[in-house]
Amino acid sequence: MFNPASRAEIDPFIVMQMMSDATKREAAGDNVLHLEIGQPSTPAPKGVLKAARVALCNDKIGYTVPLGMTKMREKISKHYRKWYGIEVSIERIAVTTGSSGGFSIAVLSALEHGSRVAIASPGYPAYRNILKSLGTEVVCLPADAKDRFQPTVAKLEKAGKLDGLIIASPSNPTGTMLNEKAMKKITHWCQTNGVRLISDEVYHGINFRHRPISALESNPDAIVINSFSKYFSMTGWRIGWMVIPPELLTSVERLIASFFISAPTISQFGAIAAFDCIEEAQKNLNRYTLNRDILLNQLPSAWLDNLAPADGAFYIYANVAKHTNDSRKFCKRLLTEIGIACTPGIDFDPSRGHATIRLSFAGSSKDMMEACKRLKAWL
């Protein structure tokens, strides 16, 4: 009898388990409101679908070069010029199999086995799992409301010798963002201390007050990960990109070639068209804005009044300490008793998440109103 490799001994990705449980109840006939998964309920933009159909009918859909189609990389380069006012050459852009593929390649190319890598907690659980499985030491930085649930230079300095830092702005699960001043402090600290910075920018475009700041604006040597999944509603297309410093170009290209050969070709054809579909993506943003307002206004009257600011992304991170000290059991009760699927905070913060939950407002406004109605009656 063989045992699993030790590198595979990682924590479960609880949100996916919650989605599975919710889907089973739905299949059994229950009316379930899906507030558990960070997935837009809107389809990919019409222009993306059209481009994919044309490609499917007229192209053999074979491999592309490992770094991705030249036209796609050119589109991404123009995107940085238009959105951030910075120049990013196509040579520094690699198309990836979703942002997940980008994170794996970033860690493998930039960090040695045994490196100490810091992340904010609460944070995206796959960071911990990817880092651990690839042999790095995860250093969790406990963050709270006074820090806007983001890492600070003070906490980084207390963490001991670090080799890497992953930041996310907007963040999953809190939706908080680093402003320009805070971003500059962190990027400068990383440059000064020789810490490799990886910036998760997959929620850029989904913001409600101020525009998100790219790490590249103050640190051109940062590794930036982005995706078409969120703003462009293309989760299942598994297509993203990374911006990398020159010294990593060869290793990234070789790693992509060996691990993935290339990102999905049909998805690349669709993603090329995505940048011409901004108007449709902005309509989705209008709905997220309405959904956010519904939850921020209605949840306090449902006895959920300790909420993270939600500057961007499409999540509400709620403190439920007055109701439970077991967020996983609490979420199971929400699903079984009132048909609301949401994610327990322990997925994002194993040490303190017993008192928090995450609600996604990527669905319909009707579902947000109904969720608030059910919560009020239940709590």
MOMOBEL-V888222 format. One record per backbone hydrogen bond with DSSP energy under -1.0 kcal/mol. CO is the residue of the C=O (numbers start at 1). NH is the residue of the N-H. Records with the same first field share a line. If there is no record, write none. Layout:
CO: NH  NH
//
This chain:
5: 8
6: 9
8: 10
12: 14
13: 16  17
14: 18
15: 19
16: 20
17: 21
18: 22
19: 23
20: 24
21: 25
22: 26
23: 27
24: 28
25: 30
26: 29
33: 35  341
35: 360
37: 39
45: 49
46: 50
47: 51
48: 52
49: 53
50: 54
51: 55
52: 56
53: 57
54: 58
55: 59
65: 68
67: 95
69: 73
70: 74
71: 75
72: 76
73: 77
74: 78
75: 79
76: 80
77: 81
78: 82
79: 83
80: 84  86
89: 92
90: 93
92: 244
94: 242
96: 98  240
97: 101
98: 102
99: 103
100: 104
101: 105
102: 106
103: 107
104: 108
105: 109
106: 110
107: 111
112: 115
115: 137
116: 163  164
117: 139
118: 166
119: 141
121: 143
124: 127
125: 129
126: 130
127: 131
128: 132
129: 133
130: 134
131: 136
132: 135
135: 114
137: 117
139: 119
141: 121
144: 147  149
145: 148
147: 150
152: 156
153: 157
154: 158
163: 196
164: 118
165: 198
167: 200
171: 175
175: 312
176: 171
179: 183
180: 184
181: 185
182: 186
183: 187
184: 188
185: 189
186: 190
187: 191
188: 192
189: 193
190: 195
196: 165
197: 223
198: 167
199: 225
200: 169
201: 204
203: 206
206: 313
214: 217
215: 218  219
219: 222
223: 199
224: 243
225: 201
226: 241
228: 234
230: 233
235: 238
239: 228
240: 96
241: 226
242: 94
243: 224
245: 248
246: 249
248: 252
249: 253
250: 254
251: 255
252: 256
253: 257
254: 258
255: 259
256: 260  261
260: 262
264: 268
265: 269
266: 270
267: 271
268: 272
273: 276
274: 277
277: 281
278: 282
279: 283
280: 284
281: 285
282: 286
283: 287
284: 288
285: 289
286: 290
287: 291
288: 292
289: 293
290: 294
291: 295
292: 296
293: 297
294: 298
295: 299
299: 302  304
300: 303
306: 319
311: 208
314: 361
316: 359
317: 308
318: 357
320: 323  324
326: 330
327: 331
328: 332
329: 333
330: 334
331: 335
332: 336
333: 337
334: 338  340
339: 33
341: 35
343: 358
344: 347
345: 348  349
348: 123
349: 353
352: 355
353: 356
355: 320
356: 345
357: 318
358: 343
359: 316
362: 41
364: 368
365: 369
366: 370
367: 371
368: 372
369: 373
370: 374
371: 375
372: 376
373: 377
374: 378
375: 379
//
